[in-house]
Every structure is written in structure tokens, then in C-alpha cells.
């Protein structure tokens, strides 16, 4: 059985990660695929949890990132196409670069939509109250607005449907344009 790949679909909340990741997993070229929703890892925290965008969450976030990275690696080694959907900015890429150095095929795709589109999508959610949701989205949108050396990994999605975004990402995956090399 061939080893699968890991596809990181990242970006600020409200950019369409979950919807697009589900489409990518359903349309995987492999016989087996997995949509790994990283929010599930955060939602499983019961005591001592710190909202991941707040100061003081760094150690917790590092542990969570490493946990879903390890789960993704295990499924990929088992022949699954693993589509990871989560807020994985350049500040959390080192565990994924390590996976690439270990021989995993890791793609990194950062969805980016305009601030207005991102806020419109995210503010309709009921998970958090509107004030907290707005704070989270605006904070994370700013962090993904300028990726420095990782800018080529950003994919502009403003105005695209989820299906059109998934098709654009499938092309990038086929062409290996967003691979992490671990270097």
C-alpha cells in the first residue's frame, strides 16, 4: 500500500477551510481519505484550556499542533490521503517541516479572503458570541494577511465558491506547487 499525503488547509477562521477540506477529502485520488478537523482537538480540551488566539495559549497550541500532526502522519503512513483543516500559520510550521524531513509528503495551502468576506462568513457562526467571534477573526485575519516568506503558499479565495476553491487547490496539489520541503 502506498503512503498517503498530508494536505494542510489553513487560514484565518471564516476563509472556508472546513468546507473546502471536506471537498478535497471526498474527491481524493486515493482509495482512502480522512478530513482531520483540528478544532476537534481543541474542543476535546476540558480543564485548563486557553482560547487558542489568546496570550498564554502558546504551550497548549504547540501540544495540540503536534498531536494532530502525529495523527496525520500515522494515517498517511497507513495509506490515507489526510486533509488537515486548521489554523496553522507559519508560526506552527516547524512540526510539519519536520514531518517533511522525515519523508512525509506535506502540502501547505493558506486560504485567504478579504477581511469583509471573512468576517461575513465567520460572524454567522454560533460557536462564540459575536464580540468574541469578531475579535478572533480580526486577530487571525491580520496574522494571515502578510505571510512573509510563506506568501507563495497563500491562495486568494474572495469571490470563489467552495467548489471552485477546491478545484484550484486540486490543481496545486497535482502540480506539487505548495509542498513543504523541510529544508
C-alpha positions as CSV (number, residue, x, y, z in Angstrom):
1,X,0.0,0.0,0.0
2,X,1.4,3.4,-1.0
3,X,1.8,6.0,1.7
4,X,-0.7,8.9,1.6
5,X,-0.1,12.6,1.6
6,X,-0.8,15.3,4.1
7,X,-2.7,18.4,2.9
8,X,-2.7,21.3,5.3
9,X,-5.6,23.6,4.5
10,X,-5.0,26.7,6.7
11,X,-6.1,30.3,7.0
12,X,-8.0,32.5,9.3
13,X,-11.4,31.5,10.6
14,X,-14.1,32.2,8.0
15,X,-11.9,31.6,4.9
16,X,-13.7,28.3,4.1
17,X,-11.1,25.8,5.4
18,X,-13.6,23.2,6.7
19,X,-15.9,23.3,3.7
20,X,-13.0,23.1,1.2
21,X,-11.1,20.4,3.2
22,X,-14.2,18.2,3.2
23,X,-14.5,18.6,-0.6
24,X,-10.8,17.7,-1.0
25,X,-11.1,14.7,1.2
26,X,-14.2,13.5,-0.7
27,X,-12.5,14.0,-4.1
28,X,-9.2,12.4,-3.1
29,X,-7.4,10.4,-5.8
30,X,-6.6,7.7,-3.2
31,X,-8.9,4.9,-2.1
32,X,-8.9,6.1,1.5
33,X,-9.1,9.7,2.8
34,X,-9.5,11.5,6.0
35,X,-10.7,15.0,6.9
36,X,-8.9,15.9,10.1
37,X,-10.7,18.8,11.7
38,X,-8.2,20.3,14.1
39,X,-11.0,22.2,16.0
40,X,-12.0,18.7,17.3
41,X,-8.6,18.5,19.2
42,X,-9.2,21.9,20.8
43,X,-12.8,21.1,21.6
44,X,-11.6,17.9,23.4
45,X,-9.7,20.0,26.0
46,X,-11.6,20.1,29.2
47,X,-9.6,21.6,32.0
48,X,-7.0,24.4,31.7
49,X,-7.9,25.2,28.1
50,X,-7.0,28.6,26.9
51,X,-8.7,30.0,23.8
52,X,-6.0,29.4,21.1
53,X,-5.8,33.0,19.9
54,X,-5.2,34.5,23.4
55,X,-1.9,35.2,25.2
56,X,-0.9,32.2,27.3
57,X,-2.1,29.6,24.8
58,X,1.3,29.0,23.1
59,X,2.3,25.8,25.0
60,X,-1.2,24.3,24.7
61,X,-1.3,25.2,21.0
62,X,2.1,23.6,20.4
63,X,0.9,20.4,22.1
64,X,-2.3,20.3,20.1
65,X,-0.4,21.0,16.8
66,X,2.0,18.2,17.5
67,X,-0.9,15.8,18.4
68,X,-2.8,16.4,15.1
69,X,0.5,16.3,13.2
70,X,1.2,12.9,14.7
71,X,-2.3,11.7,13.9
72,X,-1.9,12.9,10.3
73,X,1.4,11.2,9.9
74,X,0.0,7.9,11.1
75,X,-2.9,7.9,8.8
76,X,-0.7,8.9,5.8
77,X,1.7,6.1,6.6
78,X,-1.4,3.8,6.6
79,X,-2.2,4.9,3.0
80,X,-4.8,7.6,3.7
81,X,-5.0,11.0,2.0
82,X,-5.1,13.2,5.0
83,X,-6.7,16.7,4.6
84,X,-5.9,18.7,7.7
85,X,-8.2,21.7,8.3
86,X,-6.9,24.1,10.8
87,X,-5.4,27.5,11.7
88,X,-1.8,26.5,11.1
89,X,0.2,29.7,10.4
90,X,3.9,29.9,9.7
91,X,4.4,30.1,13.5
92,X,3.3,26.5,13.7
93,X,5.0,25.1,10.6
94,X,8.1,23.6,12.3
95,X,6.3,20.3,13.2
96,X,5.1,20.0,9.6
97,X,8.6,20.8,8.2
98,X,9.9,18.0,10.5
99,X,7.3,15.6,9.0
100,X,8.5,16.6,5.5
101,X,12.2,16.0,6.6
102,X,11.1,12.5,7.8
103,X,9.8,11.8,4.3
104,X,6.1,12.7,4.5
105,X,4.6,14.4,1.5
106,X,3.2,17.6,3.1
107,X,1.3,20.2,1.1
108,X,0.6,23.6,2.7
109,X,-2.3,25.8,1.4
110,X,-3.3,29.0,3.1
111,X,-6.8,30.2,2.1
112,X,-7.1,34.0,2.1
113,X,-10.3,36.0,1.6
114,X,-10.8,39.7,2.0
115,X,-11.4,40.9,5.6
116,X,-15.1,41.7,4.7
117,X,-15.7,38.3,3.2
118,X,-14.0,36.5,6.1
119,X,-16.0,38.5,8.7
120,X,-19.3,37.9,6.8
121,X,-18.7,34.2,6.8
122,X,-17.5,33.9,10.3
123,X,-19.9,36.2,12.2
124,X,-22.9,34.0,11.4
125,X,-21.5,31.2,13.5
126,X,-23.0,30.4,16.8
127,X,-19.9,28.8,18.4
128,X,-18.9,32.1,20.1
129,X,-20.8,35.2,20.8
130,X,-20.5,37.9,18.2
131,X,-18.0,40.1,20.0
132,X,-15.6,37.2,20.7
133,X,-16.0,35.9,17.2
134,X,-15.2,39.3,15.7
135,X,-12.1,39.6,17.9
136,X,-10.9,36.1,16.9
137,X,-11.5,36.6,13.2
138,X,-9.9,40.0,13.1
139,X,-6.9,38.9,15.1
140,X,-6.3,35.8,13.0
141,X,-7.1,37.6,9.7
142,X,-4.3,40.1,10.5
143,X,-1.9,37.2,11.2
144,X,-2.5,35.6,7.9
145,X,-2.6,38.9,5.9
146,X,1.2,39.0,5.5
147,X,3.0,35.7,5.5
148,X,6.5,36.9,4.7
149,X,8.4,34.1,3.0
150,X,5.3,31.9,3.1
151,X,3.3,34.3,0.9
152,X,3.6,32.0,-2.2
153,X,1.6,29.4,-0.2
154,X,-1.4,31.8,0.0
155,X,-4.4,31.2,-2.2
156,X,-6.9,34.1,-2.8
157,X,-10.4,32.8,-2.5
158,X,-12.5,36.0,-2.3
159,X,-15.4,35.6,-4.7
160,X,-14.8,31.9,-5.3
161,X,-17.3,29.2,-4.5
162,X,-16.1,26.4,-2.2
163,X,-16.2,24.1,-5.3
164,X,-14.1,26.5,-7.4
165,X,-11.6,26.8,-4.5
166,X,-11.4,23.0,-4.1
167,X,-10.7,22.7,-7.9
168,X,-8.0,25.4,-7.7
169,X,-6.4,23.6,-4.7
170,X,-6.6,20.2,-6.6
171,X,-4.6,21.7,-9.4
172,X,-1.9,23.0,-6.9
173,X,-1.8,19.5,-5.3
174,X,-1.4,17.8,-8.7
175,X,1.4,20.2,-9.6
176,X,3.1,20.0,-6.2
177,X,3.3,23.8,-6.1
178,X,2.7,24.1,-2.3
179,X,4.9,21.3,-1.0
180,X,6.9,21.7,2.2
181,X,10.4,20.5,1.8
182,X,11.6,20.6,5.4
183,X,14.7,22.4,4.3
